[in-house]
Amino acid sequence: MSNAIGLAFHLYEMGAINKEDTGGLALEWGNADVVEPLIDLTLERKGIGELLSQGSHLFGKHFGYEEEAVQVNGLEVPHHDPRGASGMALVYATSPRGACHNQSDYFFVDVGQVEPTLGMDFFSPHDGAKKAINVKKHQDWRTIFNSLVMCLFANLEPQNVLDLIRLTSGVDWSVNDMLLAGERVWNLKRSINNRLGLGRSNDRLPKTFLQAFQDDEEGESFIPDFEAMLESYNEARDWNMESGFPNPNKLAVLNLDFAIKDLYSQG
């Protein structure tokens, strides 16, 4: 909601929309009094609220400013900027459900919360392609949390999770077994999305994150080298560089042979 309303304010200040579009509301930055009416209009799907209820992607597209929406594949980006924690660039762009930090809260890793038993190293928040393998492992790890319906904030150590799995199911996994299961689920989700039409061109960042944000205190700016990061990520995942599909050998190794025909029967 805050993302969609933020876009409405942004377009208003750009002159792309006016009071005629907003039903008389002046969407001037800092004018908090108009936020509650905007939420009410959205809930009731009245006036500009009908457009806001469709999300920032379609809201921006309606007014001809789709590229101004801070979203990936229709889902608004949460409040973790990859210009501060670059690993989130890959998380947002490759998440199976759009820009979602619940698929990997990698920003914690970028500030030092590294779990060594997962085979992860610490890299600077502004490092680029070399952290792609880290992001891949962290996504696989958080996929296990999502599959078990565990809160990410609990952030249990891998051995604790393995003990819980063993006690509740009798499955005696190693850390590598667990990560392999997470990788299998991640690639299955990817294959489903690929089958439904998503591909390499959907692995992108909103325009905002590819523009430098000036740091007033340090006088420095940073933009993640996204294309280099994505290339290294595809290599780590063993995904086709052009299509973004998991390569057949990768699917076979993960016992997802049934997906090979679906994805590659059309050439």
C-alpha positions in Angstrom: 0.0 0.0 0.0 2.8 2.4 1.0 4.6 1.6 -2.3 1.5 2.3 -4.4 0.7 5.5 -2.6 4.3 6.6 -2.8 4.1 6.2 -6.6 0.9 8.3 -6.7 2.8 11.0 -4.8 5.7 10.7 -7.2 3.6 11.0 -10.3 1.7 13.9 -8.8 4.9 15.8 -8.2 6.1 14.9 -11.7 3.0 16.5 -13.1 1.9 13.1 -14.6 -1.4 13.2 -12.6 -3.3 16.1 -11.1 -6.2 16.9 -8.7 -8.7 15.8 -11.4 -7.1 12.3 -11.3 -7.0 12.2 -7.5 -10.5 13.5 -6.7 -9.2 16.8 -5.5 -6.4 15.5 -3.2 -3.1 17.3 -3.3 -0.5 14.6 -3.2 2.4 16.8 -2.1 5.2 15.0 -0.4 4.9 15.3 3.4 1.2 15.8 3.3 0.2 12.9 5.5 -3.4 14.1 5.8 -4.2 12.7 2.4 -2.9 9.2 3.1 -5.8 7.9 5.1 -8.4 9.1 2.4 -6.3 7.3 -0.2 -6.3 4.1 1.8 -10.1 4.4 2.3 -10.6 5.0 -1.5 -8.4 1.9 -2.2 -10.3 -0.3 0.1 -13.6 0.9 -1.3 -12.2 0.8 -4.9 -13.6 4.3 -5.6 -12.0 7.0 -7.8 -8.2 6.8 -7.8 -8.5 4.0 -5.3 -9.7 1.7 -8.0 -6.4 2.1 -9.7 -4.3 2.0 -6.6 -6.0 -1.3 -5.6 -4.5 -2.9 -8.7 -0.9 -2.3 -7.4 1.8 0.1 -8.5 2.7 -1.7 -11.7 -0.8 -1.3 -13.2 -1.2 2.1 -11.6 1.9 3.4 -13.3 1.0 1.7 -16.6 -2.5 3.3 -16.6 -0.9 6.8 -16.6 1.9 5.8 -19.1 4.6 5.7 -16.4 5.1 2.0 -15.9 8.8 2.4 -15.6 8.4 4.6 -12.5 6.8 1.8 -10.5 9.2 0.2 -8.0 8.1 -3.4 -8.5 9.3 -6.6 -10.1 6.8 -8.8 -12.0 3.9 -7.1 -10.4 4.9 -7.2 -6.8 6.0 -4.0 -5.0 9.6 -3.9 -3.6 9.8 -3.9 0.2 12.1 -1.5 2.1 15.5 -3.0 1.5 17.4 -1.0 -1.2 20.0 -2.9 -3.2 21.9 0.3 -3.5 22.7 -0.2 0.2 22.7 -4.0 0.2 23.5 -5.2 -3.3 22.6 -8.9 -2.7 18.9 -7.8 -2.7 19.3 -6.9 -6.4 19.4 -10.6 -7.2 16.8 -11.5 -4.6 14.2 -9.2 -6.0 15.0 -9.9 -9.7 14.9 -13.7 -9.4 12.3 -14.3 -6.7 9.5 -16.7 -8.0 6.8 -14.3 -6.8 8.1 -10.9 -7.7 10.2 -8.6 -5.4 9.9 -10.5 -2.1 12.3 -10.4 0.8 10.6 -13.5 2.3 12.3 -15.6 -0.5 15.7 -14.4 1.0 16.3 -11.7 3.6 19.8 -11.4 2.2 20.2 -7.9 3.5 21.0 -9.4 6.9 23.9 -11.3 5.3 25.1 -8.1 3.7 25.4 -6.5 7.1 27.3 -9.5 8.6 24.8 -12.2 9.6 26.6 -15.0 7.8 26.0 -18.7 8.6 29.3 -20.5 7.9 27.8 -24.0 8.0 25.9 -23.1 4.8 29.2 -22.6 3.0 28.7 -18.8 2.8 31.3 -16.1 2.9 31.0 -12.5 3.9 31.2 -9.9 1.2 30.9 -6.1 1.5 27.3 -4.8 1.0 28.5 -3.1 -2.2 30.3 -6.2 -3.6 28.9 -7.5 -6.9 29.1 -10.7 -8.9 31.2 -12.7 -6.5 28.3 -12.9 -4.0 26.0 -14.6 -6.5 26.7 -18.0 -5.1 26.0 -16.7 -1.7 22.6 -15.4 -2.8 21.8 -18.8 -4.4 22.6 -20.7 -1.2 20.6 -18.3 0.9 17.6 -18.6 -1.3 17.8 -22.4 -1.1 18.1 -22.1 2.7 15.1 -19.8 3.1 13.1 -22.1 0.7 13.4 -24.7 3.4 12.0 -22.2 6.0 9.1 -21.4 3.7 8.4 -25.1 3.0 8.4 -25.9 6.7 6.3 -22.8 7.4 8.9 -21.3 9.8 9.2 -17.6 10.5 12.4 -16.2 9.1 12.8 -14.0 12.2 13.4 -17.1 14.3 16.6 -17.6 12.1 17.4 -21.0 13.6 20.8 -22.4 13.0 20.9 -25.2 10.3 21.6 -27.9 12.9 18.5 -26.9 14.9 16.4 -27.1 11.7 17.9 -30.5 10.9 17.1 -31.8 14.4 13.5 -30.6 14.1 13.1 -32.3 10.7 14.5 -35.5 12.1 12.4 -35.5 15.2 9.1 -34.8 13.4 9.6 -36.8 10.2 12.4 -39.3 10.9 14.4 -37.9 7.9 18.1 -37.7 8.9 19.5 -35.1 6.6 22.8 -33.4 6.4 23.2 -29.6 5.7 23.9 -30.4 2.1 20.8 -32.7 1.8 18.7 -29.9 3.2 20.1 -27.3 0.8 19.6 -29.7 -2.1 16.0 -30.0 -1.2 15.7 -26.2 -1.1 17.4 -26.0 -4.5 15.0 -28.5 -5.9 12.0 -26.5 -4.8 13.4 -23.3 -6.1 14.0 -24.8 -9.5 10.6 -26.3 -9.6 9.1 -22.9 -8.9 11.3 -21.5 -11.6 10.2 -24.1 -14.1 6.5 -23.4 -13.4 7.1 -19.7 -14.0 9.0 -20.5 -17.2 6.2 -22.7 -18.4 3.7 -19.9 -17.8 5.8 -17.5 -19.9 8.4 -15.8 -17.6 12.0 -15.9 -18.7 15.3 -14.1 -18.6 13.7 -10.7 -19.5 11.7 -10.8 -16.4 14.8 -11.0 -14.2 15.1 -7.2 -13.8 15.2 -4.3 -11.4 13.0 -1.2 -11.5 14.6 1.8 -13.0 14.9 3.5 -9.6 17.5 1.0 -8.4 19.7 1.5 -11.5 20.1 5.2 -10.7 22.6 6.5 -8.1 21.2 7.6 -4.8 23.4 10.4 -3.5 24.6 9.9 0.1 24.5 13.4 1.6 26.9 12.5 4.4 29.6 10.6 2.5 29.1 12.3 -0.9 29.3 8.9 -2.5 26.9 7.0 -4.7 26.5 3.3 -5.6 24.7 1.3 -8.3 24.9 -2.5 -8.2 26.5 -4.0 -11.3 23.3 -5.9 -11.9 24.1 -7.5 -15.3 27.4 -8.9 -14.1 25.7 -10.2 -10.9 22.9 -11.8 -12.9 25.3 -13.5 -15.2 27.2 -15.0 -12.2 23.9 -16.0 -10.6 22.7 -17.9 -13.7 26.0 -19.6 -13.8 25.7 -20.6 -10.1 22.2 -21.8 -10.7 23.1 -23.6 -14.0 20.3 -21.7 -15.8 20.5 -20.9 -19.5 22.0 -17.4 -19.9 19.6 -16.4 -22.7 16.3 -18.0 -21.8 16.7 -18.1 -18.0 15.4 -21.7 -18.0 17.1 -24.3 -15.7 19.4 -26.3 -18.0 18.2 -29.9 -18.6 21.2 -31.4 -16.8 20.4 -29.3 -13.7 16.8 -30.5 -13.8 17.9 -34.1 -14.1 20.3 -33.8 -11.2 17.5 -32.4 -9.1 15.1 -35.3 -10.1 12.9 -32.8 -12.0 13.1 -34.8 -15.3 9.4 -34.3 -15.8 10.0 -30.6 -16.3 12.5 -31.0 -19.1 9.9 -32.0 -21.7 7.6 -29.2 -20.6 10.3 -26.5 -21.0 12.3 -27.8 -24.0 9.8 -29.7 -26.2 9.1 -26.4 -28.1 12.8 -25.9 -28.8 
